[in-house]
Amino acid sequence: MRTCHNCDAPISANFVRVFGDNDGTLEGCIHCLSSSELTGTDAGRDAPSLQY
């Protein structure tokens, strides 16, 4: 099982696939980042643009 690079908590490959970047890099996990940090620019990813 993979571990978080930030806090060493165990994380699944599916978690990395969903919240990581295209290279499989993950800056943190649900144990050490807030949900907005996981999905927003704080996680090293661009926040999605919303279209109405």
N, C-alpha and C positions, 0 to 999 in steps of 0.2 A: 504494500500500500504506500502511496505517496504521502509526503508530509509537507506542511506549509513551510516556506522558506523564512517566514517571519517569526512564527511561534512554535514550530515543530509539531503542531497538532496533526493527526492523521486526516487526510482528505482523499476523496475518491477521484478516479480518473474522470468521471462524469462532471464533478464539480469543477475540475480544471478545464474541461471542454466548454462548459457554460460560462464560467467567469474569467478564464484566462484569455490571453491574447492569441493571435494566430500561431505563435511559436510554442504555445503551451506554457508560457510564463505566467505565474500568478504572484501578485505582490503581497497577498495576505489571504486570510480565510474568514469564515463566519465567526471564528473565535476571537480574532484580533482586529477586524475591521467592521465598521458599521455597514448596513445595507447600501447606503448611498455611496460609501467609499468603494464597495465592491462593484457597483454598476456605473459609477460616474467617473469623472476625470481624475479623481484621487487614486483610482486603481491603475492609472497609467493608460487608460483607454479614453477615447473621445466619447462624450455623452451623445446618445442618439438624438438627432434633430427630429422634432415633432412636426408633423404636417397636419393641418386641420382641413 
